[in-house]
């Protein structure tokens, strides 16, 4: 698994997964039937578009801060249901929690492993 994150040739795989996660978040209000709830739907559209846009730009070489951007947007997406106040819309809350966690965990792993840090301390 570490080769996916550390190999320069395999780095676009992470960006493609993030594009898919961003698109899934953009489409989630319709697929999970919360498009009529304005706040979570708008947040899904904006956060998903930002994730997909950062990933698309990173595919073309602007990779200096992309993992930090993924981490920030992913963590915000996880926290948004409670910060903005739409945790009561279960479908929206779970979509934001799962997709934001995927983006944030992949960014954290990429940041950790790209620094040539060991997987274990032993």
HELIX and SHEET records of a PDB file:
HELIX    1   1 UNK A    2  UNK A    6  1                                   5    
HELIX    2   2 UNK A    8  UNK A   10  5                                   3    
HELIX    3   3 UNK A   11  UNK A   31  1                                  21    
HELIX    4   4 UNK A   38  UNK A   59  1                                  22    
HELIX    5   5 UNK A   66  UNK A   80  1                                  15    
HELIX    6   6 UNK A   81  UNK A   85  3                                   5    
HELIX    7   7 UNK A   90  UNK A  114  1                                  25    
END                                                                             
